[in-house]
Amino acid sequence: MIAADRVTPVVGRFAPSPTGPLHAGSVLAALGSWLMARRRGGLWHVRIEDVDRVRAVPGMAERQLATLQALGLHADGPIVRQSDRDAHYQQALDRLLETGDAFVCHCSRRDLEASHGRHQGRCVAVRRRPDPAIRLRVPVGTRVAFEDRLRGRIEQDVGEAVGDFVLRRADGLWAYQLAVVVDDAAQQVTHVVRGADLLDSTPRQILLQRRLGLPTPAYAHLPLLLDADGRKLSKSDAASPVEPALPLRALERAWQQLGQAALGDVADVRAFLERACACFDPGRIPRDDIRLCGAPQARGTFD
């Protein structure tokens, strides 16, 4: 596996949702994914995941991109926005419907409660709705296993744990699971390095990749930053925005949270990134989530 990685061109990505400004947890994910790509001479893309147009905050994507620029984390190629890619998602959905892997679902919350949340591969709605959702058919016993580069072997019975999950919502919006799979394939992403809050989504995405005949990238899920009460930073009052005027401080903090050895004094962002890229050791990345009031413990064995 290691030898193959050194031959295969590495393509990473950072994909923020424009629901709020970048914070310390965002910088951790962005820097971690950038380093994993750059240390092997790979490409690094940025994708704005604004598929949920209800939650997207106007102007927030531009603010996030400006913060990345201040941090010196420059994308290779144009910025991709999910809100521009409806036709690609529709094409994937049509294929799943044609093969019978997806089905139209008219179920309301009451219908789901009556069926204990289980569709068993078919719609159980009492009456038809003008705005049905579309779900992936996932029989019980559909198991997906993968090797996370930080957390080891992960296995999930997707049918039991999740069931027939949504691909297009009843309000017409695309589900994240479908959009991210289509986009990763389109951008030829080989290594998905992201926060551990998305670890549970990975089996669903791998299942979709298999159903669509798309390649499965390598996955590594970085530790989350938690506040003193154990809440994910993005949902905490402690999640103050990154100050674009102080990018070096934010990078140094993320570097430390990635478990890396001290770099010493650096003059500016460019010098920091050059030295970080040369010194980065994935094996030092903590495996456990990080409380901001304490130090990380266990570390992974990335490669």
N, C-alpha and C positions, 0 to 999 in steps of 0.2 A: 504493500500500500504506500509506504513512504517513497520508494523509488518511483512508482507511477506518478505520485504527486509532483515530483521534481521534473518530470518530463512533460506532463500535461500542463498547458497554460492555465494559470490560476485566475479566476475572475470572482471577485467579491462584490459585496454591495452593502449599502446602508439605506434603510427605507423607513424614514420617519412618517408618522401621521400628523398632518397639520392641525392638531387639536390644541396645541399649546407650545410655548417656547422650549427650546432645547435646555435640558438641565443636566446635572452631573451624571445621572444614569444614561442619558442620551450620549454624552461625550464618551463614557465608558464603552458603549456599544459601537459608536462611530470609530473611535481610535482602535478598538480591538479588531474590528473587521478590516480597517485600513491596514493595520500592521500585518495581519495574516495574509493579505494580498501582496502588499509591497515587499515583504521580506523574501518572497520568491519571484520578484520581478513581475508580479501580476497586475491586472487591471482592477480598478475599484469604481463602481457605479453608484450613483445616488438616484433613488426613486422616491417620489412623493406619493405616499399611499393615501390618496384622498378619495378612495372608492366610496367611503361613507360620507356622502356630501352633506348629510344632516349635521354631522359632528364637526366637519371641517370649518375652521375659523378663517374668514376672509383675511388675506394678507399674511397669514401665519407661515405659509410655505416660504414666502420671500424672506421673512424674518429668520427662519431656520437656515435657509441657504446662505444668508449673510453671516450667520454665526459660524457655519462650516468654513466659509471663506476666511473669516478672522482666525480660525483655528489652523488654517493652512491645509485643510483636508479637501483637496480639489478633485472633482470627479473626472474620470476619463470618458469623454463623450458627453452628449446632451443629457439634460435632466429629463427623466421619464415621469410623466404624471398619469396616474391611473384614470383620472377623469377624462383623458383623451383616448382611452383604449376600449371603449364599449364594443366595437366591432370584433375585436380579438376575443373578448370574453364570450360574446354571442356565438362565435364560430366554435369555440370549445364546448359550449353548452349544447349547441345543435348536434355535435358529434356524440356527446354522451346520451342525448335523447334518442338519436338514431340507433345506437348500439343497445339501447335498453338499460344502460347503466344509470340513467336518471329518470325521474318520473315527476309528473305534475302533481302538486299536493295542495288541496283546498282546506286542509285542517286548520281549525281555529284553536285557540288555547284550550277551550272546553273539550274539543275533540281529543286533543293530546292528553288532557287529564283523564278522560274516560278510557283511553287506551294505555294509560300509564307511561305516556311519552314514547311508545313504540309503534312504528309503522309496519315493521316486518316487510319492507320492500314494496309497500302499496299505500295509497292514500286511504285513511279511515274516516274521512269527513262525512258528517251527516248530510250536509248540503253543499252545493257548489258555490264557489265565491268568484266574483269578477276579477279578483287580483290574486290568483294562486301563486304559491312559491314553487320552486323546483328543487328537488332533493336528489342526492346521490344515493343509490340503492346499496346498502351495506348490511349483508346478512350477518346474524350472530355467528361468531366463529371466524370472522374475517380478521386475522391477526397480522399486524405489521411490526417488524423488528428492524432496528437500525443501530449502528454503532456511533454514538455521539462522541466526538473527538475529546470532549472534556469529561463527560459523565458516564462513559462506558455504554454497555448494551442497554437499550431501551426497547421494551416490547409492550404492545397494547392490543387488546381485542377491541378493535374500533366499533364493531357491531354491538358489543356489550356496553362499552364505556360511553359511546357517543350515539350510535344508531345512524339512521338515514339523515345525514346532515344537509343543511341548506346550501345551495349553489347560487340561486337568485332569490332574493327576499320577496315577500308579498308586496312590498312597496315599490318593487321594480329595481331596487339597488342590488348590485353584485355583492355576493358574500366574499369576505376576505380570503377564505381558503381557495376559491377558484381563481381570483385575481392574482394572488401571489404565485401560484403554480404556473399560470400562463406567463406572467411577467419574468419569473426567474428563467424559464426556458427561452423566452425571446431574447433576454440579455445574456444568455449562455453562461449563467452563473454556475460556477463549479463548487464554491465554498460559501455556505450560508453561516455567517457568524453573527449571532444576535442574542438578545436577552433570554434568560431562562423562563420568563413568563410565557414564551411561545413554544416551550418544549412539548406541551400537551397537544399542540396543533400539528406537530411534525408528522405523526403517523397518518393523519387525515391527508396531509399534503402529499406524502409519499404514495398513499393509495390513489389519489387523483392522478399523480404522475404516471402510475402504472396503467390506469384506465385510459389515459390519453396517449400513452406510448411516448412519454417524455422522459428525458434522463433525470436521475435523482442525484442532486449534488451531495457533497459531504456536509455534515452539520456539526456545529459546535455552539453550545448554549452557554453564554457568559453569565457570571453571577449577577444577581440583581442587587441594587443598592436599596436598603431598607432603613426606615427611620427608627427611632428608639422604641417605637411600639410594634415594630415588625411589619409595617405597611410598606408596600412598594413606593419608591420615592415619587413616581409620577402621580400617585394618589394621595400624597402627603403634603402637609403645609410646609415641610422642610424642602420641597422641590423648588428652590429659587432658580430663576433663569440664569443661564450662563451669561456673564458680562462680556460682550464682545471686545471691550476695551482692555480686558485682562485675560487674553487667550492662553498665555503661557501658564498661568496659575491653574486654569482648568485642565490643561493637558498634563501637567505634572501631577495633579491630584488623580486623574484617571490612570496614569502610568503606575502610580503607587497602588491603586486599587486593583490593577491587573497583576499585582504581586511581583512586579519587576524590580531589579536591583537599581539602586540610586544611580543617576547619570552624572551627578555633580552639577556644577554651575554651567548653564547654557545662556547664551546672549539673547536669543530670540526664538520665535516659533520655528523658523526654518532650521536653525541649528539643533533645536530639540528633536524635530522629526527625523533629521538625518541620523543623529546619534541613536535615537530610539529604534529606528529601523535596523541599525547595525547590531544593537544589543538585545533586541527582543527575544525572549525565551518563552514560547507557549507553554512549556512544562511547568512554569511558575504560576500560571493563572489559577486562582482559587476555584475550587469546585463548588464550594458552598456560597450561599448568598451572604452579603456583607452588611452588617448593621453599622451605621455611620458612627455609632458610639463605641465600636470595638474593632479588633483586628481580625482579618480572615484567618481561617484555620487550614482545613484540608485543601490540597492542591490537586490538579488534574495531572494526567500523563499524556498530554496532547499527542506528541509523537517523538 
